[in-house]
């Protein structure tokens, strides 16, 4: 816990000090510091299943969504969170971080919260987490400090996990700092380890009518970084799923299938919708 707080305090102090108007020399120093923090957090990353809950039992062979048996809800995955950060079109430094929690059995939102903030940290490719993670961590900490009964057992992040230029995207970063199982949900593909959007599209088209609705994203290095997945039968565009923290890729795929009514899993979809709505309401004040 102490190591987590130290990492977060260092990250937060850099966020407060950073500015979009910093010099190139200062920017270089910030990036060097971020690399150091990122590498430190990466050493604590867990890429296998590491949780106390079980997956719900399927309700039937015709559906993937499961049911939670009476008296077993404390030991079965029930509360799945989603987080997203939206930015103002008029002022990109104004952002709204949002968390939602859904009941996995019904996919109904049982909790949501948001925070509109002015960010000082500039966007630097490969280091998005240093810009977005602090606001999301505060929303999680608010729930945890109040011992909220709907605190998520697992978190879906609108952002990548291992499928990232430095192998440590927002889903990994947030998962390690909050010590919570996370899954990365990307809507576009990073060109990582030889993977390209056009190449993945060709692979998906080549699959034709095969039974599996996803393909492994294996880079030139031979490492599988995630999967490209058509989450529903009507989805033309894939989503890009990757390990965040404490959830294996196989388990992540199963859970994603339980939460998709549309292309994007419902926890992330709801977080995205509400984040933009809250930001719009804030701007009209």
N, C-alpha and C positions, 0 to 999 in steps of 0.2 A: 504494500500500500504506500509506503514511504517513497519507494522508487517511482511509483505512478505519479504521486503528487509532485515530486521533484521535476519529473519530465514535463508535467502539465504546467508547473510554475515557470519553467524555463521557456516553454512554448508561449505562454500567456505574456510573459515579460517582453518577449521579442515582438509579439503582436502589438503591444502598446507602444513600443519604441519605433517600429517600422512605419514607413510613410511612403505613399506612391511617389513622392518627390525626392526620395533619397538618391544620393549620388551612385554612380556605377561601382565605385570602390566599396561604399557601404552595402550596396546590394550584394556584391560578391561575398562580403563578410557574413551577411545574413544567410545566404545560401550555404556557405560552409558550415555555419552553426546548425542550419536545418538538416543538412546531411548527417552531421554528428548525432543529432537527436533521433533522426529517422533510423539510422543504423543501430542505435542503442535500443530503440523500441522493437526493431525487427528481430533482435535476438530473443525477445520474449514471445514472439508469434507462435501460435499453436495451429497447425493446419489439419489436425485430426479431430474427431469427435471428442469433446471434453465438456460434458454437461450432465446434469443429474436427472433430467426429464426424459420421458419416452415419447415416441411419436404416437399420435392417436391411431386407433384401429380403424381400418377402412370400413365405411358403412356398407359398401357393396363392391362387387367387381366392376361395376359400371362407372364408379366415381373414385377419384383419388382422395377427396376430402374425407376426413375421419370423424369419428365420434368419440367423445370422452365419457367413459362409464362413470356412473354415480359412485362417489367415494374415492375416485382415483385421480381427481383433477389436480391434486398437489404434485403428482408424479408424472403427469402427462403435459406435453407442450400445449398450452392454451392461449397465452397472451403473446402475440407477435407484434413487435413495434416496427415502425417505418419512420425514417427521417429524411428531410430534404431542406435545402437552402435555396431560396429564390432571391433574385437581385432586381432592384429598381432599374427600369429602362432609362429613366431620366438621370439617375445618380447611381452608378454601379457600386459605390461604397456603401449604399443602404441595402441591407439584406434582412430577410426574414427566415429564421430557423424554425422548423416545425417538427414536432414529434406526434405521432398517432400510435395508439395501441388498438389492435383488433382482436376479437375473440376468434380463434382459429376455426371453431366449429361453425360459426355463422358468418364470418367475415364482416361483422358489424363493428363500427368504431365504438370503443368503450371509454376512450380517453383521448384528448388532444390538448396541446399547449403550443405556444409559439413565443418568439421573442424577436422584436425588430431592433436591429442594432446598426451602428455605423462602423464599418470595418476600416481599419487603418492599414492592414497588411495587403500589399499588392498581390495580384494573381501572378504566380510564377509556375509555368508548366512543370509537373512532377511534384509540386509541393502544395497542392490544393488544400490538403488537410490543415496546414498551418493557418489558412484563411478561414476555413469553415468549421473545423472541429471544436474550437472553444465555445461557440454558441450552442452547439448540439450537446456538448458535455454538460453545460450548465442546465439544460432542460432535463437531462438524465439525472443529474445530481439533485435537482429540485424534487423529482419523484422519489429518489432513493432516500433523501434526508427526511421526507415526510412519511416514509414507510408505506408508500402508496400501494394498495392491493393489486393494482393493474401494472405494476412495474414489469416491463417486458422480459420474458425469458430468453428471447432471441430478437435481434434487431436486423432489419433489412435496410441497407444504406443506398441512397441514390448516388452511386459512385462506385468505383472499382475497388477490388481487393488486390489479389496477387496479379491480376491482369492490368499491369501498370508499368510505366517505363522504368521505375526503380523497384518494382516488385513489392510495393508497399503503399497501396492507395488509401483513400479515406476510410474504407470499410475496415482495413487492417488497423489503421491508426486509431480510429475510434474504438474498435474492439479491444485493443491492448490497453488503452488508457482507461476505459470504463470497465475493463475486465468482464466483458459480456460477449456471448456468442454473436457473431455478425456474418452477414452474407452481402457481397457486393453485387449491385444490379446496375450494369451499364447499358445506356441506350444507344451509344455509339462505340465503335471499336477503336481502341488505341492501337497504333501501329507499333507493336511490341514483338521483339524476337522473330521478325520476319512475317508476322501475321498482318494481313491487309483486308480491308473491307471487301474488295473485289474478289480476293481469293476465297474468303469465307462464303460469299454469295454463291460462287461457283460450286463449292462443296455442298452447300445446302440444296442447290438445284439438282446436283448429281445424285443426291439421295433419293429423289423422286418420291415414291410411295412406300419407302421403307418404314418399318414400325416405329423406330425411335424418332423423337421429335427434336433431337439436339445432335450437335457434333462437337467433338472434343477440339479445343483450341490448343494444338501442340505446336510450339515454336521450333525454330531451327535448332535450338539447343536440345530438343527432345523432351523438354518439360511441358507438361499439360498445365496451362495457366488458367483454364476455365472452360466454359462451353458456350456455344452460340445456340440459342434455344427458341423455337417457335412455341410459345407458351400456350396458345390456344389454336384450334383448327382454323380460325379466321385470321390469325396473325400472319401478315405478309412479311413484316420486318422482324428479325430476331431480337431478343435481348441477350446481353452478355453477362453470364453469371460467373462469379469467381469467389474463391474462399476469402473470407474476411478474417475471422479469428474463432477458433474453438469449434468449427463446424467443417466436416469434410465435404468435398465436392459432391460425392454421391448423396449425402444427406441433404445438402443444399438443394439439389435437383428435386428430390422428393418433396421438400417443403415448398419450393416454388410452385410445383404442380398443384399443391393444396390451396394456393392463395391467388390463383389467376382466374378472374372472370374476363379480363381483357389482356392486351399484350403485356402490360406492366403489372407485376404482382400488386395486389390490392393495398398492402401497407405502404408501399412506396407511391403508388398512384394517389392514395388519399392524402399522404403527406405533401405531395407535389401540388395537388389541387388546392388544399387549404393554405399552403404556404403562399401561393400567388393571391388567393383571396384575402388573406390577412394583410399582405403587403399593400394591396390595392386599397383596403379600408383605411390603413394607416396613412396613406398618401392623401386621402380625401379629407383628413382631419384638419 
